[in-house]
């Protein structure tokens, strides 16, 4: 069914076209003037505009022009008498798809409208393909072969859960601390599922304001709000036939929770500013570090939505719960990042692995990966040694880090900022020495702006305040 606007100031012609198109199963809005028709189109949109050419006040040419100006993708068709075919050709030059000459039979009208709507559907498919390609461009590379690295019992249990959950088309809720690999597990669920040939669309819910998140998830129509210059397909439409991953779902507002519940119940979305809904066939995988059951009890998360999401729960283990995997992960990250950062390094020493294992990794696998990347910047030999690890993993700092790691949640404790500040100072000192105190080179090694480097050098006493104007060679 399509929404068709019929505009004709002749009551008999307008009513005849309206009846014919309604019998064909379309939603028809009829108007006796071009002004009314264009105003309705700008407010409600439509799949096809059928307008008479000769009308008082606002003729068919102006209707086509204004409709195309509002939505360049709209398909328009003009109705004309035999003697005004030249004007109809002018309408096509302005963007009309076709014209139909009076008098015509209902069969001719239906055939012309079917052809015009096929063009509308083709354009929609192209738009969806282009939007999906844009979203997937950063997602597709390296998808094949992704898996959780580890041989511990918690990892074996996790991999077994993923394999079973992937085979069924149910909503999955992944829970785990930050840095445990929730997006990786979501990708594995998709790659091992019957939907693996469909799109995998990621949305980081916590990174967007409520209004932007609603538009990202459900799409919007042109003119729905300031800055909406064209129709945009939402992530659910782009994920049609595949999987959508909603990361940090616990951060979404009550308003978005309500709309998400409708999508899960009805399998349809309504773009912002639209009146109609669009059917979608999407598998939903969600992730959060929050305890959603506690959020429900506190009144911050809808209970009915929670049970819609909590169909297949998967709990990710923290890295401190699988310390036997730290060596495997460290070697994996060396192999992954060394070719890009420091091609000399091909392995990591047993001493370095032991130092890594002594730390509890409150930031989990992501923190371990960052530590390996930092170490590779300054590694001198072919093996990554303990002395080349970040300062918080060595000596007194390591002991402080180990003590800190024993705490279940180290968020507000004073030692963590001290450790991170010491790490920053050590990294800057080593980069400064490696660059022979050439500040531009130091900044390049650290990947920061020179102005930011001057501030850090002053902060840690490597240069005097105000000395940043002269470059040391």
N, C-alpha and C positions, 0 to 999 in steps of 0.2 A: 504494500500500500504506500502511495506517495501523497504528499501534500501538494495540491495544485491550486494556484490562484487564477481564477477566471475573471477577467475585467472586460466588460462590454456594456455600453450605455443603452443597447437595444434589449429590452426585457425578454422578448421571445428568444433571441439568440442566446442570451446569457443563461436563461433557465434551461434551454435545450442542451447546451454544452454541460451544464452542471448535472442534469439528470443522467446524461450519457456516461459521464466520468464517474459519478457515484455508483452507477450500476456496475462499472468495471472494477469497483472495490477501492476507489481512491477517496482520500479526505479532501473535499473541495470547499474552498472559500470563494464566494462570488461577490463582486463589487460592481456598482453601476458607474463608477468614475475612476479615471486614472489616479487622481489624487488619493482617493480612499484606498485603492489597491496598493499603491506604492507605500503609503503609511503603514498598512497592515503587513506588507512584506518586510519592511524595516523592523517592525516590532516582533513578528512571529516567524519570519523566514519562510522558506518553501523550497520544494524540489523542482517545480516548474511554474513558469508564469505564462499564461495564455491570454493575450490582450488583443482587443480590436484595434485596428490601425487608425480609423477615423473616429475620433471622439471629441466632444467639446471640452474645454478647460485644459485637459492634459491628454495629448494624443498618444498613440501607441509608440511612436518614435521616442518620445520623452519618457514614457514608462520604461522602455528597454534601457535607455541611457541611465536613468536614475537607479534602476534595479541592478544593472551591471556595475555602476559606481559603488553601490553599497556592498555587493557581493559579486566579484568578478567571475566566480565559478557557477553562478546560477544559469540555468538553461531557460531561454525565453522563446516563445513562438507567437507570431502575429497572424491575425485573421484579417483578410483583405478582400475587397471586391475585385472583379476582373480588371477594371479600368485603372487600378492603383498598384499594379504589380511593380512598377518602377520604384514606387515608394517603399514597397515591401523589401525590394533588394537593398534599398538604403538602410532599412531596419537591420538587415543581416550584416551590412557593413558596420553598423553600430554594435553588433554582437548577438543579434537574434540567431537562434539555431536554424529555424525554418519558418516558412509561412504556409498558410492554408487558404485557398481561394473559395469564397462563397459562390454559389451554394455548395454544401458538402453533406455527405451522409454520416450517420453515427459511426459506421465502419471506418470511413476515412479518418475521422477525428481520433478514433481509438488507435488506429495504426500509426498516425503521426505522433500521438502522445506516447505510445509504447517506444517508438524509436528515440524520441527526445529523452525519455526516462532511462533508456539503456545508456545513453551518453552520460547522464547524471551518475548512474551507478558506476560506469567505467571511470569517471573522474574521481569518484569517492575511493575506488580501489587504488588508483594511482596515488592519491593523497595519502592513503593509509600506508601504502608501500614506501613512499618517500619518508613519511614520519617514522615508520618502524625502522627503516634503514638508518636514519639519523640517530635514533635512540640506541640501536644495537651496535653501531660502529665501534663504540668503546667497550662493548660487552662481549663480543663474539671471540676476539683473539684469545687463543690459548685455552678455550673452554674444554676441549677434548683431553681426557686424561687427568682432570683435576680430582684430587681426593685428599682426605685428611691424612697427614703424615703421622705415623705412630704404630707401635706394635703392642701397646699396653692393653690390659683388659678393658678399661673404659673406652678406648678407641675401637676395639673389636666389637664391643657392645653397640657403640654408636653406628658403625658401618653396617651392622646387621639391621638396626632399626631403620636406617636410611634405605636399605635395599627393600625391606618389606613395605615401607611407607610409599616408596616411589611407584610401586606396582598398582596402588589403588588411587583413585581420583578424588581424594578427600582433602579438606583443608588441613594444613599442618601449622602448628604453633611451635616455633623454636625458641627455647629459653636458654640463656647463658650470659655470663659476665661479658663485659666489653673486651674485645680482642680474642674471643675464643673461636671465631670462625663461622659465625652464623650465616653470612652470605655465601661462603664456600659450601656449606651444607645445603643451602637452598638451591644452589646451582647443581649440586650432585643429585638432589631429588628430581630436578627437571631433566638432567641429562640421562637419568636411568628410567625415566617414565615413558609411557606411550606418547606423551606430548613433546618428546625431545626434538622433533623436527619443527616445532612451532617456536614462536618467539619467547624469550626469557626477559622480562621487563622489570627493572629495579627502580624502586622509589624509596628514598631515604626520608621518612616522614618527619624526623626531628629537624631536618635542615631547612624546612620551608614554613613560612607563615601560614596561618589557617586558610586565608583566601587563595594564596598561591597553591597550596596543597590540594584544595578542592578542584581548582582548574587543572592541575597536573593529573590528578586521578581520574576525573570525570570529563574533562574537556570543557570547552566553552564555544558559544556562538559569537560571530562577529558583532561587535557593539554591546556585548553583555556587560562590559565595564570599561572604564577608561583604559586605553591601551590595547583593547581587544580588536585589532585591526582586521583579523580574519578568523574564520572558524579553526579551532584547534581540537584535534582528537586527543582524548585522555589516555592515560596509561592502560586503563582497562580495555579500551577499544583496541589499542595497539597490541595488547597481549592476547587478543582473541585467537583461540586455538592453541594457546600455549600456557605459560605460567607467569603470574605477577608476584614479585617478592616485595612485601611491605616491611621495611626495616624500621626498628624502633616504633612499633605500632602503639606502644603504651603512651606515646607523647601526643597523640591526636586529640583534638578538641571534641566536646560532646556533639557539636553540630556535624562534624565529619564522621563521627562514630555512627550517628543516625543514618547518614547517607550510605555508609559502608554496609550497615546491616541490611538495608534495602537491596543493595547489589547482591549480597550473599543469599538473600531470600528469593528474590525475583529473577536473578541472573540478567539484569538489565541496568543500564546507566542512563542518567539524564544530564546532558551537558548544561553547564551554567548558562542561563539565558534562554534555554530551549523549553518547549512545551512537550515535545515527544520524547519517548525513551528509545534506547537502542539495545537490542539483545546482544549479550556477550557470552561466549563459552570460554571460561577462564578458570584455571586452577589457582587458588590463593595459598601462598606460603607466607607466613608472618614471622617476625622475630622481635624479641624485646629482652632487655636486661631487667625489666621490672617484674615484680610479682603481681601479675594481673588479678589474681584472686584477692590479694590484699587491696588492690586498687578498686575492685568492685565493692569490697566491704567499706572502703573509705568514701564511696560515692563518686569516685572520679572516672570510673569505667563502667559502661553498660553491662549488666549481668547477661542479658539476652545475647549481646554481641560476643561476650566472653565464651559462652557455650557454643556459639556458631564457629568460633575460631579454634576452640580447644577440642577438636575432633581427634586429631593425631598429635599428641604432644611429644616433643623430642628435647631432651635435656643435654646440653653440651657440658662436658667436664672442664673445669678450670685446669690450667697447666700444672698448678701445684698438686693436683690430684693424679697426675700421670708423669711424675718426674723422670721415669725411665725413658720417656720419649724426647727429653731435652737434647740428648746427643744427636739423635736422628734428625730432629728439627734444625739444629745448628748446622749440621753438614748439608742439609737440604738448602738452607738459606745461603750458605757459602757458595754452593754450586749455582744457585739462582742469581745471586747478585754480583759475584766476583767478576764475571766477564764484562759487566757494565762499569763497575767501580774500580776494580783493581785486578787485572787479569793475571797478575803474578801468583795470586793466592789460589791454591787448588785444594787445600784441606785445612783442618783445625786440629790443634794438639789436644792430647788427653788432658793436660793440665787446664787448658782453656775450658774444655767441656766440664771438668770438675768444678771450676769456678762458676760456670753457668748453673750447674746443678745445685749449688749452695744457696742460690737466691730463689725466693718464692714467686716471683713474677706476678705482682698484682695486676699488671697490664696484659697478662697472658701471652698468647702466641704473637700478637702484634708487637708487644714490647720486646720480646726476644728477637723478632725479625729486625726491629729498629736498632737494637744493640749490635747485631751482626753487621748491619749496613754501616753504622758509625765506625765500628772496628776496622772494616775493610778500607776505609778512607786512609788510615794511617799505617796499615800493615806494611812491613818492609820486606819480609821473606815470602816463601812459597806456602808456609803454614801460618795460620792465624794463632798467635800465641796468647797466653794469659795476660802478659804485660801490655798487650795491644787492645784488650777489652776496655770498655768504658770504666772510668774511675770508680763508679759506684759498685763495681764487681770486684774490686781489688782492695787489699789491705784493710785499713780501719773503716774505709767507706763500705767495703764488702761486709764487714761485721755489722755495721749499722744497718745496711740493707737487709741482712739476714734476720736481724732482730725485728726490723719493720715488717718483713715478709711473714713473720709468725703471726701477725695480727690478721684477723679475718677480713676487715675492710679498712685500709689505711688512709681513708680520705682526708680527715682533718688533722692528722698528726704532724707535728713540727718536723721530724726527721726527713720526710719526703722532699719538701722544698729545699732543705739543706743539701740532700744528696743530688737532686737535679741541678742545683746551682753549682755544686762542685763539679759535676759532669760537664756542664757548660764551660766553666772556667778551664778545665783540663783540655777540652776539645779546642778551645780558642788558643790556649798556650801552645799546644802541639802544632796546630795549623800555622800559627805565627812563626814558630821556629822553622817549620818545614818550608815556609815561603820566604825564609831569610828576612823576616820583618817587612816584606813588601806587602803593603796593606791591600792593594787591589788583588794580588794573588791570594792572599789570605782569605779575603771575602769570596773569591771564586771557589777555593777549596771547601769553604763552609757552606756555599750556596746561599749567601745573604748579600744584601746591598752594602756598599762600602760605608754609607752613612750609618747603618746599623752596627757595622763592625767598629767604627770610631767610638760609638756609645759604649759598646761592650769592653773595648780596650781601656777606656777611661774607668768604667765601673770596676774592673778587676785590677786596676793599677798598672797596666802594661805601658800606658802613656799618661802624661800629665793632662789635666783638664785644659782644653784649648789648644793642645798640641796637634789636633787632628788635621790642621790645614796643610801640613807639609808631609809629603810622602817619603818614607825612609827607603832608601835604596841599598 
